[in-house]
Amino acid sequence: MKTRIIAIAGMALAVTGCATVIAGTSQDIRIVSDPPGAECRVTRDEVALAVVTTPGTVNVPRSKRDITTVCRKEGLADTTATIPSTLHGGTVGNVIAGGIIGVAVDAASGANNEYRRVTFVAFAPESFASTDERDRYFAEMSSRVSITADAEVKRVMDSCPQSKREFCTIEANGVKEARQSALESIEQKKASARVGK
C-alpha cells in the first residue's frame, strides 16, 4: 500500500512539473528608472502586457519570449530596454524529480523560463554644454544605479527564508546582472551624447 502511495505521489510530481510548482507560471518584474516617474509600456511580441510608472512592479506570464519596455519621460528621449527570458533554475531539478513529463509541462506553462526581477532604465539628455557636465551627469547616474541595485540585493537576501536561500541567491545575482547591463547602457549613452550645440 505504501509503495502504491509513493508511486502515485511521484506521478503527481512528474505531471505538475517542478518549476511550475516552485515558481508558478507568472512572476513580478520591477522597473526602476533614472530619473523616476517614467511611464513604461511593457510588451511581448508587440502585444501589450502592462503600463507601469517607475519605480513600479508588474506581474507578467512567464514565456521563452523576451519582453520589451519602452519608457517615456517628459523632456527626455524615449528609452527602450529588453528584458531577456532565461532558463529557470528549477528546470535542472525538474529533470531529476519530474523527468521528461515534468519538463514538458513546465515548457508548456512557461515555468521553464524567467525574467530578470529588476530592470534599470536610464534616461539622458541628447547633448551637454561641456565634457565635464556630460561626465559628471553619467558618473552620478552610474552611482545611483549601483546604490539602488545594492539596496535591492540586500532586500532580497534579508527577507529570504533559510529554506529558499538558493533561489534568493539566483534572484540577487539577477539584480547584479541587471545592474551591469544598466551600467553598460549608461556608458553607451555617454559615448553617443553630443557636447555643445
N, C-alpha and C positions, 0 to 999 in steps of 0.2 A: 504494500500500500504506500509506504514512504517513498519507494522508488518511483511509483507512478506519479505522486505529487511533485517530486523533484523534476521529473521529466516534463510534466505539464508546465511547471514554473519556468523551466528552461526554454520551452517552446514559446511561452508568452513573452519572455525577454527577447527572443530572436525576432518575433513578429513585430513587436513595438519598435525595436531599434534603439540602440543605446544613446546615440546623440539626440534623438527625438525626445527621449525621456529626460535626459540630463539638461539639454539646452533649450528644448522646445523648437517650434517652427518659426518663431519670430524673436526679435531682440530690440533693445533700445540702442539708439545711436545719439550721442551728444555732439552738437555742433557749436563750436566756440569761434568767434571772430574777433579780430583786432582791426579797428575798434569794434566794440559790441553794438548791438541794436540793428544788425543787418537782417533783412528778410531773405531767407534761403528756400528755394524751391527744390525739393528732393524728388528725383525721377529715376526710373529704371527702364531701359529700352523705350525711352521717350514717353513713358506712362507716369503720370503724377502720383506720387505716394503721399506727400505731405508738404506743407509750408510751415516753416518754423522761424521764430525770431530769436536771434542769438543773444546770449547763450541759451540754448534750448535743447530739449530731448524729444526724439520722435521714435515711435515703435514701428518697425518695418518687418515684413515677412522675409525669412532667410531665402537665399537663392544663390546659385552659382554665377549669376549675372552681377556685374559691378553696378554701383549706384553713382549717379552724378548729382552734384549740388551746384546750383547757380545762385550766388548770393549778391544782393543789391544793397548798396548803402548810398544815401543821397550825397552828391558831391564827389563820389569816387567811382572809378570804373568797375563794372561788374566783374566778379571773380568766380571762376569755375574750379571745382575740386572733384576728384574722383575718389570714391570710397571702394577700395577693391574687395572682392569676395575671396576668401581663403578657406582652405580645408580646416574644419573644426577639429580641435584636439581630441574630442571624444570618438572620432572615427576609428582611430587605431584600436581603442578599447572595444569598439563595436565589432571589429573583425574577430577579436578573441571571444567576446561574450555573445554577440548576436550572429556571427557568421555572415554568409552571403545574403541571407534573407534580411538580417538587420541592416546591413549596408544598403540594400536595395530600398528598404522602407525609408531610411534616412535620406537617400538620394531623391526619392520621390517627394518627400516632405520639405526638402531644402535644409534639413538639420545637419547635413554633412558640411555645410558651409556657414561662415560667419563673416561679419563686417567689423572693422575697427570700431571700438567703443567710443572713441573720441576723434573728431576731425577738426583741425585748426584751419581757419580761413583767414588769410592775410590781405588786407586792403592797403593800397598805397597810392599817393598822387602820381600822376604820369610824369611830372617834372619838378625840379627843385631849383632854388635860386643859386645854390652853390654846392660843391662837392662835399664840404663839411656838413651842410644841412642834410644832404642825402644820407651820408654815412651815419650821422647821429640818429636820424629817423629810423633807419633799418636796424641799427645796433640796439636801440631802445625796444623796438618791436621784437627782436630776437630774444631779448632778455625777458620781456613779458610772457612770450610763448613758453619759454623754458620754466619760468616760475609757475605758470598755470599748469603745465604738464607735471611738474614735480608735485604740486599740490594734489593733482588728480591721482597720481600713483600712490601717494600717501593715503588718500581717502580710500582707494581700492583695498590696499593692504591692511589698513587699520580696521576696516569694517568687515574683514574677511574671517569667517569661521575657520577654525583649525582644520575641519574635515574637508574644506574646499580650497586649501592653500595652493594646490597645484593649478587649479583653474584660475584663481586670482592672480597668480604669478603670470600666467598666459595673458590675462587681461591687462596687467600692468605693463608687460612687455609690448603689448599692442599700443598702449599710450605712448611709450617711449619711441616706437616706430613712427607713430603719427607726429610726434614732436620733431623727429629727424626729418621727416618728409616736409613739415611746415618750415623748418629752418632752411632746407634746400630751396623751397619755393620763395622764401624771402630773399635769398641770395640771387635767385634768378630775376626777381622783381628789381632788386638793386642794380643788377647789371644792365637791365633794359630801361631803367629810369633816365629821363633826359635831365641834363643840368643846364640851366639857363633857358632863355626863351627860344 
